Amino acid sequence: MRNWLYLAGVLQLSAAGSGCVTNLDDVDLDGLDGAGGDSGDSGAASGGGASGSGTPAGTGSGGPAGTGGDATTGSGTPAGTGGDATTGSGTPAGTGGGGPTATSSSAGGGDSGACAGVEDTCRFEGGVEIDCRRRFMYGVNYAWRDFGADFGGQTRWSQVGISGKKGQVLADLQDMRAHGVDVVRWWIYPRFYGDQITFDGQGNPTGLGGTSVQDILAALELAEQAEVNVMFTLFSFDGFHKTTHNPPNGLSVWSMGPIVADSARRARLIENVVRPIARTVASSPHRHRMLAWDVINEPEWAMTGPSLHGGDPPFEGDASKFDLVTHAQMEALAKESAAVLREATGAPVSVGSAAIKWGQAWTRADVDFYQVHMYGWVNEWFPYNKPLAEYNLTDKPVVMGEFPSNMDGMNVSYDRFVSDLYDLRYAGALSWSITDGNFPWSSAKRAVKAFADQHPCETRY
């Protein structure tokens, strides 16, 4: 069992498995047993792109057009906005030893105090250490089965959340596991589509909606059954698309931009969304399957202005599509989220940076390990096989959180790429993506398995 906060109780859900759980302090708690890309245009939704009313066909992997992709999806009318559903501001009281034991994620190779003297026969130097196991974090991006609907569902488009499609999701996860996957990077709220989060009339988040709680718990249950681990990604730059309202056929989609830019509104996001997600994970008997957190996917595409740290190039997000925020505002989102996630669960936290060109951007964001993404346009100017010391990223582990599973645009084979990362002491490799047809999993999974078979010990937590 990982070193988690030992909760006083387990979240009880209604047999109906629906509705809006907005305040976890109001949920009955009983005893808990302590068990435990950026590669060109990323695709638009069917129904007319950013303001269309159709069901999204799924967005691609990463950045906007001109910098590596345009992850736009359909949008439309509201589904149950409003309400007065604030969550409690406190984290659940711990029992049996209080708060979580900190996980070690230093890249220096020294044991943390909690792990001193613990034998680790599969130790991978440079890896992310979790529960005294230092490993090469190996796996894939699932990202989503239905973009924006996996957690919370989307009734307007007749899309159910994970709890309503368990058979399909379990089959996906079992297929990943059969082909060597240990860690699955999985997005929770890439955009604020109708059901998942409730909002007041001013666009302030007031709580988790739809089947969000049930879906988070179902994801962990299915991960346990499939014997894989999860890195949950809370948000994505996609969420900074400008607010759209398109009744009566579509959804209202609120932008994250004005929320993140305002400290008071950002605090509501942290208390009413981030904290309930963390507490839901911590309440699960399968919480040990939630290996790590990623606060936000590729935030740089939703940023503008100079970088605060290390001489990185400025951020030049597309203001015609996104409500852009400054580095300081996005860094505040990362820091404030990390504090809550770590307090509630003890799991390490990262930010899914779009490219190593912004390698210093998150070095002061209170993350436990760095995460960078690599596609052909990045590799051309910032080669993947350049030592991390030359990128000035040696103080913490560095996970390659996205790269094309079919190596499109990379001019290198999958095996060579991942083996080079392993030899360069990157902390992991998670290819993109199971459900993105531009990078077919069917043709990539044998290579994924082959590397895992070469390193069966170091690639399994």
DRENDO-1510 file (C-alpha; in Angstrom, 1 decimal, always signed):
<recs>
REC; n; res; u; v; w
REC; 1; MET; +0.0; +0.0; +0.0 .
REC; 2; ARG; +1.3; +3.4; -0.9 .
REC; 3; ASN; +1.9; +6.1; +1.8 .
REC; 4; TRP; -1.4; +7.8; +1.7 .
REC; 5; LEU; -3.5; +9.8; +4.1 .
REC; 6; TYR; -5.5; +7.2; +6.1 .
REC; 7; LEU; -9.1; +8.5; +5.8 .
REC; 8; ALA; -11.7; +8.2; +8.5 .
REC; 9; GLY; -14.3; +6.9; +6.0 .
REC; 10; VAL; -15.2; +5.8; +2.5 .
REC; 11; LEU; -17.4; +7.8; +0.2 .
REC; 12; GLN; -20.9; +6.3; -0.1 .
REC; 13; LEU; -22.6; +6.7; -3.4 .
REC; 14; SER; -26.3; +6.3; -4.3 .
REC; 15; ALA; -27.4; +3.1; -6.0 .
REC; 16; ALA; -28.6; +5.3; -8.8 .
REC; 17; GLY; -25.0; +6.3; -9.6 .
REC; 18; SER; -26.1; +9.7; -10.8 .
REC; 19; GLY; -26.7; +13.2; -9.7 .
REC; 20; CYS; -24.4; +15.9; -8.5 .
REC; 21; VAL; -22.2; +15.4; -5.4 .
REC; 22; THR; -21.1; +18.9; -4.6 .
REC; 23; ASN; -20.0; +18.8; -1.0 .
REC; 24; LEU; -18.1; +15.8; +0.2 .
REC; 25; ASP; -18.5; +17.0; +3.8 .
REC; 26; ASP; -22.2; +16.1; +3.4 .
REC; 27; VAL; -21.5; +12.6; +2.3 .
REC; 28; ASP; -21.9; +9.8; +4.8 .
REC; 29; LEU; -18.6; +8.3; +5.8 .
REC; 30; ASP; -18.2; +4.9; +7.3 .
REC; 31; GLY; -15.1; +2.9; +8.4 .
REC; 32; LEU; -12.3; +2.4; +5.9 .
REC; 33; ASP; -10.2; -0.7; +6.1 .
REC; 34; GLY; -7.0; +1.0; +5.0 .
REC; 35; ALA; -6.5; -1.1; +1.9 .
REC; 36; GLY; -5.5; +0.0; -0.4 .
REC; 37; GLY; +0.7; +16.3; -28.8 .
REC; 38; ASP; +1.8; +18.2; -30.5 .
REC; 39; SER; +1.9; +17.1; -34.0 .
REC; 40; GLY; +0.0; +19.3; -36.4 .
REC; 41; ASP; -3.7; +20.0; -36.3 .
REC; 42; SER; -5.3; +18.1; -33.5 .
REC; 43; GLY; -8.7; +17.7; -34.9 .
REC; 44; ALA; -12.1; +19.5; -34.5 .
REC; 45; ALA; -15.3; +18.2; -33.1 .
REC; 46; SER; -18.1; +17.1; -35.4 .
REC; 47; GLY; -20.7; +19.8; -35.6 .
REC; 48; GLY; -18.5; +22.8; -36.4 .
REC; 49; GLY; -15.4; +23.1; -34.3 .
REC; 50; ALA; -15.1; +25.3; -31.2 .
REC; 51; SER; -18.7; +26.5; -31.2 .
REC; 52; GLY; -20.4; +23.6; -32.9 .
REC; 53; SER; -23.2; +21.7; -31.2 .
REC; 54; GLY; -22.2; +18.2; -32.2 .
REC; 55; THR; -20.6; +15.4; -30.2 .
REC; 56; PRO; -16.8; +15.9; -30.2 .
REC; 57; ALA; -14.8; +13.5; -32.3 .
REC; 58; GLY; -11.9; +13.8; -29.9 .
REC; 59; THR; -9.1; +16.2; -29.9 .
REC; 60; GLY; -5.5; +15.5; -30.7 .
REC; 61; SER; -2.3; +15.6; -28.8 .
REC; 62; GLY; -1.3; +19.1; -27.9 .
REC; 63; GLY; -0.6; +22.5; -29.1 .
REC; 64; PRO; -2.5; +25.0; -31.3 .
REC; 65; ALA; -2.0; +25.4; -35.0 .
REC; 66; GLY; +1.1; +27.2; -35.8 .
REC; 67; THR; +2.8; +25.8; -32.8 .
REC; 68; GLY; +1.9; +22.1; -33.1 .
REC; 69; GLY; -1.9; +21.6; -33.2 .
REC; 70; ASP; -5.4; +22.9; -32.5 .
REC; 71; ALA; -7.3; +20.9; -30.0 .
REC; 72; THR; -10.7; +22.4; -30.5 .
REC; 73; THR; -13.9; +20.5; -29.8 .
REC; 74; GLY; -17.6; +21.1; -30.1 .
REC; 75; SER; -19.4; +23.3; -27.6 .
REC; 76; GLY; -22.9; +24.4; -27.0 .
REC; 77; THR; -25.6; +24.8; -24.3 .
REC; 78; PRO; -25.6; +24.5; -20.6 .
REC; 79; ALA; -26.5; +21.3; -18.8 .
REC; 80; GLY; -27.5; +22.1; -15.2 .
REC; 81; THR; -25.4; +25.2; -14.6 .
REC; 82; GLY; -25.8; +27.3; -11.5 .
REC; 83; GLY; -26.6; +26.0; -8.1 .
REC; 84; ASP; -25.1; +26.6; -4.7 .
REC; 85; ALA; -22.9; +23.6; -4.2 .
REC; 86; THR; -19.7; +24.6; -2.5 .
REC; 87; THR; -17.5; +22.1; -1.0 .
REC; 88; GLY; -15.9; +22.1; +2.4 .
REC; 89; SER; -12.6; +23.8; +2.5 .
REC; 90; GLY; -10.9; +21.3; +4.8 .
REC; 91; THR; -9.3; +18.0; +3.9 .
REC; 92; PRO; -10.5; +14.9; +5.7 .
REC; 93; ALA; -9.1; +14.2; +9.1 .
REC; 94; GLY; -6.5; +11.5; +9.1 .
REC; 95; THR; -6.4; +8.7; +11.5 .
REC; 96; GLY; -3.7; +6.2; +12.4 .
REC; 97; GLY; -0.8; +8.4; +11.9 .
REC; 98; GLY; -2.1; +11.6; +10.4 .
REC; 99; GLY; -1.0; +13.0; +7.1 .
REC; 100; PRO; +0.6; +11.3; +4.2 .
REC; 101; THR; +4.2; +10.3; +4.3 .
REC; 102; ALA; +6.0; +12.3; +1.7 .
REC; 103; THR; +7.2; +10.5; -1.4 .
REC; 104; SER; +10.7; +11.0; -2.6 .
REC; 105; SER; +11.2; +12.2; -6.1 .
REC; 106; SER; +14.7; +13.6; -6.0 .
REC; 107; ALA; +16.9; +12.8; -8.9 .
REC; 108; GLY; +20.0; +12.7; -6.9 .
REC; 109; GLY; +19.8; +9.0; -6.1 .
REC; 110; GLY; +19.8; +9.4; -2.3 .
REC; 111; ASP; +17.2; +7.6; -0.2 .
REC; 112; SER; +14.5; +9.7; +1.5 .
REC; 113; GLY; +14.4; +9.4; +5.2 .
REC; 114; ALA; +11.3; +7.3; +5.1 .
REC; 115; CYS; +12.9; +4.8; +2.7 .
REC; 116; ALA; +16.4; +4.6; +4.3 .
REC; 117; GLY; +17.4; +1.0; +4.7 .
REC; 118; VAL; +14.5; -0.3; +2.5 .
REC; 119; GLU; +15.9; -2.7; -0.1 .
REC; 120; ASP; +14.8; -2.0; -3.7 .
REC; 121; THR; +16.0; -4.7; -6.0 .
REC; 122; CYS; +14.4; -3.0; -9.1 .
REC; 123; ARG; +15.7; +0.5; -8.4 .
REC; 124; PHE; +16.1; +2.7; -11.4 .
REC; 125; GLU; +18.4; +5.6; -10.8 .
REC; 126; GLY; +16.8; +8.9; -11.9 .
REC; 127; GLY; +13.3; +7.4; -11.6 .
REC; 128; VAL; +10.3; +8.8; -9.7 .
REC; 129; GLU; +10.3; +7.3; -6.2 .
REC; 130; ILE; +6.9; +6.2; -4.9 .
REC; 131; ASP; +6.4; +4.2; -1.8 .
REC; 132; CYS; +10.1; +3.5; -1.6 .
REC; 133; ARG; +10.1; +2.2; -5.2 .
REC; 134; ARG; +12.2; +4.1; -7.7 .
REC; 135; ARG; +11.1; +3.1; -11.2 .
REC; 136; PHE; +11.2; +4.1; -14.8 .
REC; 137; MET; +7.5; +5.3; -15.2 .
REC; 138; TYR; +6.5; +3.4; -18.3 .
REC; 139; GLY; +3.2; +3.3; -20.1 .
REC; 140; VAL; +0.9; +5.3; -22.4 .
REC; 141; ASN; -1.6; +8.1; -22.6 .
REC; 142; TYR; -5.2; +7.0; -22.5 .
REC; 143; ALA; -6.2; +10.6; -22.3 .
REC; 144; TRP; -9.8; +9.9; -22.9 .
REC; 145; ARG; -12.3; +7.5; -24.3 .
REC; 146; ASP; -14.8; +10.2; -25.0 .
REC; 147; PHE; -13.2; +13.6; -24.8 .
REC; 148; GLY; -14.6; +15.7; -22.0 .
REC; 149; ALA; -17.1; +13.0; -20.9 .
REC; 150; ASP; -15.1; +10.3; -19.2 .
REC; 151; PHE; -15.5; +12.0; -15.9 .
REC; 152; GLY; -18.9; +13.4; -15.4 .
REC; 153; GLY; -20.6; +12.2; -18.5 .
REC; 154; GLN; -22.4; +14.4; -21.1 .
REC; 155; THR; -26.1; +13.9; -21.2 .
REC; 156; ARG; -26.6; +16.4; -24.1 .
REC; 157; TRP; -24.5; +14.1; -26.3 .
REC; 158; SER; -25.7; +10.9; -24.7 .
REC; 159; GLN; -22.2; +10.1; -23.5 .
REC; 160; VAL; -21.8; +8.3; -20.2 .
REC; 161; GLY; -18.9; +8.5; -17.9 .
REC; 162; ILE; -16.5; +5.7; -17.0 .
REC; 163; SER; -19.0; +4.3; -14.5 .
REC; 164; GLY; -21.4; +3.8; -17.3 .
REC; 165; LYS; -19.0; +2.1; -19.7 .
REC; 166; LYS; -16.9; -0.1; -17.4 .
REC; 167; GLY; -16.7; -3.0; -19.8 .
REC; 168; GLN; -15.2; -0.9; -22.6 .
REC; 169; VAL; -12.8; +0.8; -20.4 .
REC; 170; LEU; -11.7; -2.4; -18.6 .
REC; 171; ALA; -11.0; -4.0; -22.0 .
REC; 172; ASP; -8.9; -1.0; -23.0 .
REC; 173; LEU; -6.9; -1.1; -19.7 .
REC; 174; GLN; -6.4; -4.9; -19.9 .
REC; 175; ASP; -5.1; -4.6; -23.5 .
REC; 176; MET; -2.6; -1.9; -22.3 .
REC; 177; ARG; -1.5; -4.2; -19.4 .
REC; 178; ALA; -1.1; -7.1; -21.7 .
REC; 179; HIS; +1.3; -5.0; -23.8 .
REC; 180; GLY; +3.6; -3.9; -21.0 .
REC; 181; VAL; +1.9; -0.8; -19.8 .
REC; 182; ASP; +2.2; +0.1; -16.1 .
REC; 183; VAL; +1.2; +3.7; -16.0 .
REC; 184; VAL; -1.8; +5.3; -17.7 .
REC; 185; ARG; -2.0; +9.1; -18.1 .
REC; 186; TRP; -5.7; +9.9; -18.0 .
REC; 187; TRP; -7.4; +13.3; -18.4 .
REC; 188; ILE; -10.2; +14.3; -16.1 .
REC; 189; TYR; -11.5; +17.7; -17.3 .
REC; 190; PRO; -9.8; +18.8; -20.5 .
REC; 191; ARG; -12.7; +21.3; -21.0 .
REC; 192; PHE; -15.6; +22.3; -18.8 .
REC; 193; TYR; -18.4; +20.7; -20.8 .
REC; 194; GLY; -21.8; +20.8; -19.2 .
REC; 195; ASP; -22.3; +18.0; -16.7 .
REC; 196; GLN; -18.9; +17.6; -15.1 .
REC; 197; ILE; -18.7; +20.7; -13.0 .
REC; 198; THR; -21.5; +23.0; -11.7 .
REC; 199; PHE; -21.2; +26.8; -12.1 .
REC; 200; ASP; -23.0; +29.8; -10.8 .
REC; 201; GLY; -24.3; +32.5; -13.1 .
REC; 202; GLN; -21.0; +34.3; -13.2 .
REC; 203; GLY; -19.1; +31.2; -14.4 .
REC; 204; ASN; -17.6; +30.3; -11.0 .
REC; 205; PRO; -17.2; +26.6; -10.3 .
REC; 206; THR; -19.3; +25.5; -7.4 .
REC; 207; GLY; -18.8; +21.7; -7.3 .
REC; 208; LEU; -18.4; +18.4; -9.1 .
REC; 209; GLY; -21.4; +17.5; -11.2 .
REC; 210; GLY; -22.8; +14.7; -13.2 .
REC; 211; THR; -21.2; +11.3; -12.4 .
REC; 212; SER; -17.8; +12.8; -11.7 .
REC; 213; VAL; -17.4; +11.1; -8.3 .
REC; 214; GLN; -18.7; +7.8; -9.5 .
REC; 215; ASP; -16.4; +7.9; -12.5 .
REC; 216; ILE; -13.2; +8.7; -10.5 .
REC; 217; LEU; -13.9; +5.8; -8.2 .
REC; 218; ALA; -14.8; +3.5; -11.2 .
REC; 219; ALA; -11.5; +4.4; -12.9 .
REC; 220; LEU; -9.5; +3.3; -9.9 .
REC; 221; GLU; -11.6; +0.2; -9.5 .
REC; 222; LEU; -10.9; -0.7; -13.1 .
REC; 223; ALA; -7.2; +0.1; -12.8 .
REC; 224; GLU; -7.1; -2.4; -9.9 .
REC; 225; GLN; -8.8; -5.1; -12.0 .
REC; 226; ALA; -6.5; -4.5; -14.9 .
REC; 227; GLU; -3.4; -4.2; -12.7 .
REC; 228; VAL; -2.3; -0.8; -14.1 .
REC; 229; ASN; -1.5; +2.5; -12.3 .
REC; 230; VAL; -2.9; +5.9; -13.1 .
REC; 231; MET; -1.6; +9.4; -13.5 .
REC; 232; PHE; -4.6; +11.7; -13.4 .
REC; 233; THR; -4.4; +14.9; -15.4 .
REC; 234; LEU; -6.8; +17.4; -14.0 .
REC; 235; PHE; -7.0; +20.1; -16.7 .
REC; 236; SER; -5.7; +20.9; -20.2 .
REC; 237; PHE; -4.9; +24.1; -22.1 .
REC; 238; ASP; -8.1; +23.1; -24.1 .
REC; 239; GLY; -10.1; +24.4; -21.1 .
REC; 240; PHE; -8.9; +28.0; -21.9 .
REC; 241; HIS; -10.9; +28.2; -25.1 .
REC; 242; LYS; -13.2; +31.2; -24.9 .
REC; 243; THR; -16.5; +30.7; -23.2 .
REC; 244; THR; -19.3; +29.8; -25.6 .
REC; 245; HIS; -23.0; +29.6; -25.2 .
REC; 246; ASN; -25.0; +27.9; -28.0 .
REC; 247; PRO; -28.5; +26.9; -26.8 .
REC; 248; PRO; -30.6; +24.9; -27.3 .
REC; 249; ASN; -28.7; +22.1; -29.2 .
REC; 250; GLY; -25.2; +22.2; -27.6 .
REC; 251; LEU; -23.5; +23.1; -24.4 .
REC; 252; SER; -22.3; +26.1; -22.5 .
REC; 253; VAL; -18.6; +25.8; -22.1 .
REC; 254; TRP; -16.9; +28.0; -19.5 .
REC; 255; SER; -13.4; +29.2; -20.0 .
REC; 256; MET; -10.7; +28.5; -17.4 .
REC; 257; GLY; -8.9; +31.7; -18.4 .
REC; 258; PRO; -10.8; +34.3; -16.3 .
REC; 259; ILE; -10.9; +31.8; -13.4 .
REC; 260; VAL; -7.2; +31.2; -13.3 .
REC; 261; ALA; -6.4; +34.9; -13.8 .
REC; 262; ASP; -8.3; +36.0; -10.7 .
REC; 263; SER; -7.0; +34.8; -7.4 .
REC; 264; ALA; -10.4; +34.7; -5.7 .
REC; 265; ARG; -12.0; +32.8; -8.5 .
REC; 266; ARG; -9.0; +30.5; -8.7 .
REC; 267; ALA; -9.4; +29.7; -5.0 .
REC; 268; ARG; -13.0; +28.6; -5.8 .
REC; 269; LEU; -11.6; +26.3; -8.5 .
REC; 270; ILE; -9.1; +24.8; -6.0 .
REC; 271; GLU; -11.7; +24.3; -3.2 .
REC; 272; ASN; -14.7; +23.3; -5.2 .
REC; 273; VAL; -13.0; +21.1; -7.9 .
REC; 274; VAL; -9.4; +20.2; -7.1 .
REC; 275; ARG; -10.0; +19.4; -3.5 .
REC; 276; PRO; -13.1; +17.2; -4.0 .
REC; 277; ILE; -11.3; +15.3; -6.8 .
REC; 278; ALA; -8.3; +14.6; -4.4 .
REC; 279; ARG; -10.6; +13.6; -1.6 .
REC; 280; THR; -12.6; +11.3; -3.8 .
REC; 281; VAL; -9.4; +9.6; -4.9 .
REC; 282; ALA; -8.2; +9.3; -1.3 .
REC; 283; SER; -11.5; +7.7; -0.3 .
REC; 284; SER; -11.2; +4.8; -2.7 .
REC; 285; PRO; -10.2; +1.4; -1.5 .
REC; 286; HIS; -8.1; +1.3; -4.7 .
REC; 287; ARG; -6.4; +4.7; -4.2 .
REC; 288; HIS; -3.0; +3.1; -4.4 .
REC; 289; ARG; -3.6; +2.8; -8.1 .
REC; 290; MET; -3.5; +6.6; -8.4 .
REC; 291; LEU; +0.3; +6.9; -8.8 .
REC; 292; ALA; +0.8; +10.6; -9.5 .
REC; 293; TRP; -0.9; +13.8; -10.5 .
REC; 294; ASP; -0.5; +16.1; -13.5 .
REC; 295; VAL; -2.1; +19.4; -12.8 .
REC; 296; ILE; -2.5; +20.6; -16.4 .
REC; 297; ASN; -1.7; +19.4; -19.8 .
REC; 298; GLU; +0.5; +21.7; -22.0 .
REC; 299; PRO; -0.4; +24.9; -20.2 .
REC; 300; GLU; +2.0; +26.9; -22.4 .
REC; 301; TRP; -0.5; +27.1; -25.2 .
REC; 302; ALA; -2.8; +29.1; -23.0 .
REC; 303; MET; -0.1; +31.6; -21.8 .
REC; 304; THR; +1.2; +34.9; -22.9 .
REC; 305; GLY; +4.1; +37.1; -22.0 .
REC; 306; PRO; +7.6; +36.5; -20.7 .
REC; 307; SER; +8.8; +33.4; -18.8 .
REC; 308; LEU; +9.6; +34.1; -15.2 .
REC; 309; HIS; +12.5; +31.6; -15.0 .
REC; 310; GLY; +15.7; +30.5; -16.6 .
REC; 311; GLY; +15.7; +32.4; -19.8 .
REC; 312; ASP; +13.0; +30.3; -21.5 .
REC; 313; PRO; +11.4; +31.9; -24.6 .
REC; 314; PRO; +8.2; +33.9; -24.1 .
REC; 315; PHE; +4.8; +32.3; -24.3 .
REC; 316; GLU; +2.8; +33.1; -27.4 .
REC; 317; GLY; -0.6; +31.5; -27.0 .
REC; 318; ASP; -3.3; +32.3; -29.6 .
REC; 319; ALA; -5.4; +35.1; -28.2 .
REC; 320; SER; -8.1; +34.6; -30.9 .
REC; 321; LYS; -8.9; +31.2; -29.5 .
REC; 322; PHE; -7.9; +31.2; -25.8 .
REC; 323; ASP; -8.3; +33.4; -22.8 .
REC; 324; LEU; -4.6; +33.7; -22.1 .
REC; 325; VAL; -3.0; +34.0; -18.7 .
REC; 326; THR; +0.5; +35.0; -17.5 .
REC; 327; HIS; +3.2; +32.7; -16.4 .
REC; 328; ALA; +2.7; +33.9; -12.8 .
REC; 329; GLN; -1.1; +33.1; -12.9 .
REC; 330; MET; -0.5; +29.6; -14.4 .
REC; 331; GLU; +2.3; +28.9; -11.9 .
REC; 332; ALA; -0.1; +29.9; -9.1 .
REC; 333; LEU; -2.7; +27.3; -10.4 .
REC; 334; ALA; +0.1; +24.7; -10.3 .
REC; 335; LYS; +1.3; +25.6; -6.9 .
REC; 336; GLU; -2.1; +25.9; -5.3 .
REC; 337; SER; -3.3; +22.6; -6.8 .
REC; 338; ALA; -0.1; +20.8; -5.9 .
REC; 339; ALA; -0.5; +21.7; -2.2 .
REC; 340; VAL; -4.0; +20.4; -2.1 .
REC; 341; LEU; -3.3; +17.2; -4.1 .
REC; 342; ARG; -0.3; +16.3; -2.0 .
REC; 343; GLU; -2.0; +17.1; +1.3 .
REC; 344; ALA; -5.0; +14.9; +0.5 .
REC; 345; THR; -3.2; +12.0; -1.1 .
REC; 346; GLY; +0.6; +12.1; -0.6 .
REC; 347; ALA; +1.1; +11.3; -4.3 .
REC; 348; PRO; +3.7; +13.3; -6.3 .
REC; 349; VAL; +2.7; +16.1; -8.6 .
REC; 350; SER; +3.8; +17.3; -12.0 .
REC; 351; VAL; +2.8; +19.7; -14.8 .
REC; 352; GLY; +2.6; +18.3; -18.4 .
REC; 353; SER; +4.8; +20.8; -20.2 .
REC; 354; ALA; +4.4; +21.1; -24.0 .
REC; 355; ALA; +8.1; +21.1; -24.8 .
REC; 356; ILE; +11.5; +21.1; -23.2 .
REC; 357; LYS; +12.0; +24.5; -24.7 .
REC; 358; TRP; +10.1; +25.8; -21.7 .
REC; 359; GLY; +12.1; +23.5; -19.4 .
REC; 360; GLN; +12.5; +26.0; -16.6 .
REC; 361; ALA; +8.9; +27.1; -16.5 .
REC; 362; TRP; +7.8; +24.8; -13.8 .
REC; 363; THR; +11.0; +24.5; -11.7 .
REC; 364; ARG; +9.5; +26.7; -9.0 .
REC; 365; ALA; +5.9; +25.4; -9.2 .
REC; 366; ASP; +6.3; +23.0; -6.2 .
REC; 367; VAL; +6.2; +19.9; -8.4 .
REC; 368; ASP; +7.8; +16.6; -7.4 .
REC; 369; PHE; +9.0; +15.7; -10.9 .
REC; 370; TYR; +9.1; +17.4; -14.3 .
REC; 371; GLN; +7.2; +16.3; -17.3 .
REC; 372; VAL; +8.0; +17.3; -20.9 .
REC; 373; HIS; +6.4; +16.3; -24.3 .
REC; 374; MET; +8.3; +15.5; -27.5 .
REC; 375; TYR; +7.1; +15.6; -31.1 .
REC; 376; GLY; +8.9; +16.2; -34.4 .
REC; 377; TRP; +8.7; +20.0; -34.3 .
REC; 378; VAL; +10.2; +20.0; -30.8 .
REC; 379; ASN; +12.9; +17.5; -31.6 .
REC; 380; GLU; +14.1; +19.5; -34.6 .
REC; 381; TRP; +15.3; +22.3; -32.3 .
REC; 382; PHE; +15.5; +20.6; -28.9 .
REC; 383; PRO; +16.8; +17.1; -29.5 .
REC; 384; TYR; +15.4; +14.4; -27.2 .
REC; 385; ASN; +18.8; +12.7; -27.0 .
REC; 386; LYS; +20.6; +15.7; -25.6 .
REC; 387; PRO; +21.7; +15.1; -21.9 .
REC; 388; LEU; +19.3; +16.6; -19.4 .
REC; 389; ALA; +22.2; +18.5; -17.8 .
REC; 390; GLU; +22.4; +20.6; -21.0 .
REC; 391; TYR; +18.7; +21.5; -20.4 .
REC; 392; ASN; +19.5; +22.4; -16.8 .
REC; 393; LEU; +17.0; +19.8; -15.6 .
REC; 394; THR; +18.9; +17.6; -13.1 .
REC; 395; ASP; +17.4; +18.6; -9.7 .
REC; 396; LYS; +14.3; +16.4; -10.1 .
REC; 397; PRO; +13.2; +13.4; -12.2 .
REC; 398; VAL; +12.1; +14.2; -15.8 .
REC; 399; VAL; +9.3; +12.0; -17.4 .
REC; 400; MET; +8.7; +12.1; -21.1 .
REC; 401; GLY; +5.0; +12.4; -20.7 .
REC; 402; GLU; +4.0; +12.4; -24.4 .
REC; 403; PHE; +5.7; +11.4; -27.7 .
REC; 404; PRO; +4.1; +9.8; -30.8 .
REC; 405; SER; +3.7; +6.1; -30.4 .
REC; 406; ASN; +4.3; +5.5; -34.1 .
REC; 407; MET; +7.2; +7.9; -34.0 .
REC; 408; ASP; +5.7; +10.1; -36.7 .
REC; 409; GLY; +8.1; +12.9; -37.5 .
REC; 410; MET; +10.8; +11.7; -35.2 .
REC; 411; ASN; +13.1; +9.8; -37.6 .
REC; 412; VAL; +13.8; +7.3; -34.9 .
REC; 413; SER; +12.3; +3.9; -33.9 .
REC; 414; TYR; +10.3; +3.4; -30.8 .
REC; 415; ASP; +12.8; +1.1; -29.3 .
REC; 416; ARG; +15.7; +3.4; -29.9 .
REC; 417; PHE; +13.9; +6.4; -28.6 .
REC; 418; VAL; +12.8; +4.8; -25.3 .
REC; 419; SER; +16.1; +3.0; -24.9 .
REC; 420; ASP; +17.9; +6.4; -25.3 .
REC; 421; LEU; +15.6; +8.0; -22.7 .
REC; 422; TYR; +16.3; +5.1; -20.3 .
REC; 423; ASP; +20.1; +5.4; -20.8 .
REC; 424; LEU; +19.9; +9.2; -20.4 .
REC; 425; ARG; +18.2; +8.6; -17.1 .
REC; 426; TYR; +14.9; +10.1; -18.0 .
REC; 427; ALA; +12.4; +9.0; -15.3 .
REC; 428; GLY; +9.9; +7.5; -17.6 .
REC; 429; ALA; +8.2; +7.4; -21.1 .
REC; 430; LEU; +4.5; +7.6; -21.8 .
REC; 431; SER; +3.6; +7.4; -25.5 .
REC; 432; TRP; +0.6; +9.2; -27.2 .
REC; 433; SER; -2.1; +7.8; -27.3 .
REC; 434; ILE; -4.4; +4.8; -27.2 .
REC; 435; THR; -7.4; +6.6; -28.6 .
REC; 436; ASP; -5.8; +9.0; -31.1 .
REC; 437; GLY; -6.2; +7.5; -34.6 .
REC; 438; ASN; -3.3; +9.5; -35.8 .
REC; 439; PHE; -1.0; +7.3; -33.7 .
REC; 440; PRO; -2.6; +3.8; -34.0 .
REC; 441; TRP; -2.2; +1.8; -30.9 .
REC; 442; SER; -2.8; -1.4; -32.9 .
REC; 443; SER; +0.5; -1.0; -34.7 .
REC; 444; ALA; +2.5; +0.4; -31.7 .
REC; 445; LYS; +1.6; -1.9; -28.9 .
REC; 446; ARG; +4.1; -4.7; -29.8 .
REC; 447; ALA; +6.9; -2.2; -29.5 .
REC; 448; VAL; +5.6; -1.0; -26.2 .
REC; 449; LYS; +5.5; -4.5; -24.9 .
REC; 450; ALA; +9.0; -5.4; -26.3 .
REC; 451; PHE; +10.6; -2.6; -24.2 .
REC; 452; ALA; +8.7; -3.7; -21.1 .
REC; 453; ASP; +9.8; -7.3; -21.6 .
REC; 454; GLN; +13.4; -6.1; -21.8 .
REC; 455; HIS; +13.0; -4.3; -18.4 .
REC; 456; PRO; +10.3; -6.2; -16.6 .
REC; 457; CYS; +11.5; -5.1; -13.1 .
REC; 458; GLU; +12.4; -1.4; -13.5 .
REC; 459; THR; +9.2; -0.6; -15.4 .
REC; 460; ARG; +6.7; -1.8; -12.8 .
REC; 461; TYR; +5.6; -0.1; -9.7 .
</recs>
